[in-house]
């Protein structure tokens, strides 16, 4: 897949020009670096950046600070109705994991601070597939089963009270 790089931008008007170029492209991955991300996350360009990036197939942010990672997740929560998941393996990912709706920490060489701050903890990145597909499916199945029985229970209680009141 093709990518569109917005890197080494230091002025706001340069960023605006490049992001408008990207908005005319379809099916391109957006690649943005930390210095450009400072401009994109400023109050002048934040809304433009998130509205354009939410339509991208993927957005790759490289050389970001931990604060920028958390701001990206908060911005996606603010400008979209999507649920966010953050996956991290070190102390620099803690802010991002805590800002997301679902945080996944990976135990690794950098310590266990990401795992301690996360909602789910896995030993290796390859276990993420099983966490999402297998356990997520079973959670959905159990939740739907619960609601079916919850509805039947309420129906039976209501009918029982109705017939009791009709009889007296």
C-alpha positions as CSV (number, residue, x, y, z in Angstrom):
1,X,0.0,0.0,0.0
2,X,1.2,3.5,-0.8
3,X,2.1,6.0,1.9
4,X,2.1,9.7,2.1
5,X,4.8,11.2,4.4
6,X,4.4,14.5,6.2
7,X,7.8,14.8,7.9
8,X,10.1,17.6,9.0
9,X,7.4,20.3,8.8
10,X,8.2,23.3,11.1
11,X,5.6,25.9,10.0
12,X,1.8,25.7,10.2
13,X,1.2,26.8,6.6
14,X,3.5,24.0,5.4
15,X,1.5,21.5,7.4
16,X,-1.8,22.8,6.1
17,X,-0.6,22.6,2.5
18,X,0.6,19.0,3.0
19,X,-2.5,17.8,4.8
20,X,-4.7,19.2,2.1
21,X,-2.6,17.3,-0.5
22,X,-3.2,14.2,1.5
23,X,-7.0,14.8,1.7
24,X,-7.2,14.4,-2.1
25,X,-5.6,11.0,-2.0
26,X,-7.5,7.7,-1.5
27,X,-6.1,4.6,0.1
28,X,-2.8,6.1,1.2
29,X,-1.3,5.5,4.7
30,X,-0.5,8.8,6.5
31,X,3.0,8.8,8.0
32,X,3.8,11.8,10.3
33,X,6.8,12.4,12.6
34,X,7.0,14.0,16.0
35,X,8.0,17.5,15.0
36,X,5.1,17.7,12.5
37,X,2.8,16.2,15.1
38,X,3.5,19.1,17.4
39,X,2.0,21.4,14.7
40,X,-0.9,19.0,14.0
41,X,-1.9,18.8,17.6
42,X,-1.8,22.5,18.1
43,X,-5.2,24.2,18.6
44,X,-5.1,25.7,15.1
45,X,-4.8,22.5,13.2
46,X,-6.0,19.8,15.6
47,X,-9.6,19.5,14.2
48,X,-8.3,19.4,10.6
49,X,-5.8,16.7,11.4
50,X,-8.2,14.4,13.2
51,X,-11.0,14.9,10.6
52,X,-8.7,13.9,7.8
53,X,-6.8,11.2,9.6
54,X,-10.0,9.4,10.7
55,X,-10.7,8.6,7.1
56,X,-7.2,7.2,6.5
57,X,-6.7,3.4,6.3
58,X,-3.9,3.8,8.8
59,X,-1.9,6.6,10.5
60,X,1.7,5.9,11.4
61,X,3.2,8.3,13.9
62,X,7.0,7.9,14.3
63,X,9.4,9.5,16.8
64,X,6.6,10.6,19.1
65,X,6.9,11.6,22.7
66,X,4.8,9.9,25.4
67,X,2.6,13.1,25.7
68,X,2.0,13.1,21.9
69,X,0.9,9.4,22.0
70,X,-1.7,10.2,24.7
71,X,-2.9,13.4,22.9
72,X,-3.5,11.3,19.7
73,X,-5.6,8.8,21.6
74,X,-7.6,11.6,23.3
75,X,-8.1,13.4,20.0
76,X,-9.4,10.3,18.4
77,X,-11.8,9.9,21.3
78,X,-12.9,13.6,21.0
79,X,-13.4,13.8,17.2
80,X,-14.7,10.4,16.4
81,X,-17.3,8.1,18.0
82,X,-14.9,5.1,17.7
83,X,-13.5,3.1,20.5
84,X,-9.8,3.3,20.9
85,X,-7.3,0.6,21.8
86,X,-3.7,1.3,22.8
87,X,-1.0,-1.3,22.8
88,X,2.3,-0.6,24.5
89,X,5.3,-2.4,26.0
90,X,7.1,0.2,28.0
91,X,6.9,3.1,30.5
92,X,6.6,5.6,27.6
93,X,3.3,4.1,26.6
94,X,1.5,4.4,29.9
95,X,-0.2,7.7,29.2
96,X,-1.4,6.4,25.8
97,X,-2.7,3.2,27.4
98,X,-4.6,5.1,30.2
99,X,-6.1,7.5,27.6
100,X,-7.6,4.7,25.5
101,X,-10.9,2.9,26.0
102,X,-9.0,-0.4,26.1
103,X,-5.4,-0.7,27.0
104,X,-3.2,-3.7,26.3
105,X,0.2,-3.9,28.0
106,X,2.9,-6.3,26.7
107,X,5.4,-7.6,29.2
108,X,8.8,-7.0,27.8
109,X,12.4,-6.0,28.2
110,X,11.4,-2.5,29.2
111,X,9.7,-3.6,32.3
112,X,6.1,-4.1,33.4
113,X,4.8,-0.6,33.9
114,X,2.7,-0.8,30.7
115,X,1.2,-4.0,31.9
116,X,0.4,-2.6,35.3
117,X,-1.4,0.4,33.7
118,X,-3.3,-1.6,31.2
119,X,-6.7,-3.3,31.1
120,X,-5.3,-6.5,29.7
121,X,-1.8,-7.8,29.9
122,X,-0.2,-10.3,27.5
123,X,3.2,-11.8,27.4
124,X,4.0,-11.3,23.8
125,X,2.7,-9.3,20.8
126,X,1.6,-12.5,19.0
127,X,-0.9,-13.2,21.8
128,X,-2.9,-10.1,20.7
129,X,-4.7,-12.0,18.0
130,X,-6.1,-14.6,20.4
131,X,-7.0,-11.9,22.9
132,X,-9.1,-10.0,20.4
133,X,-10.6,-12.7,18.2
134,X,-11.1,-15.6,20.7
135,X,-11.8,-13.9,24.0
136,X,-13.6,-11.0,22.4
137,X,-16.0,-13.4,20.6
138,X,-16.7,-15.3,23.7
139,X,-17.4,-12.1,25.7
140,X,-19.9,-11.1,23.0
141,X,-21.5,-14.5,23.1
142,X,-21.8,-14.6,26.9
143,X,-23.2,-11.0,27.0
144,X,-25.9,-11.8,24.4
145,X,-26.8,-15.0,26.3
146,X,-27.1,-13.0,29.5
147,X,-29.4,-10.4,27.9
148,X,-31.7,-13.1,26.5
149,X,-32.2,-14.7,29.9
150,X,-32.5,-11.3,31.5
151,X,-35.4,-10.4,29.1
152,X,-37.1,-13.8,29.8
153,X,-36.8,-13.3,33.5
154,X,-38.4,-9.9,33.4
155,X,-41.1,-11.2,31.1
156,X,-41.9,-14.0,33.5
157,X,-41.9,-11.7,36.6
158,X,-44.2,-9.2,34.9
159,X,-46.6,-11.9,33.8
160,X,-46.6,-13.5,37.2
161,X,-47.5,-10.1,38.8
162,X,-50.1,-9.4,36.1
163,X,-51.9,-12.7,36.7
164,X,-51.6,-12.3,40.5
165,X,-53.2,-8.9,40.3
166,X,-55.9,-10.1,37.9
167,X,-56.8,-12.9,40.2
168,X,-57.2,-10.8,43.4
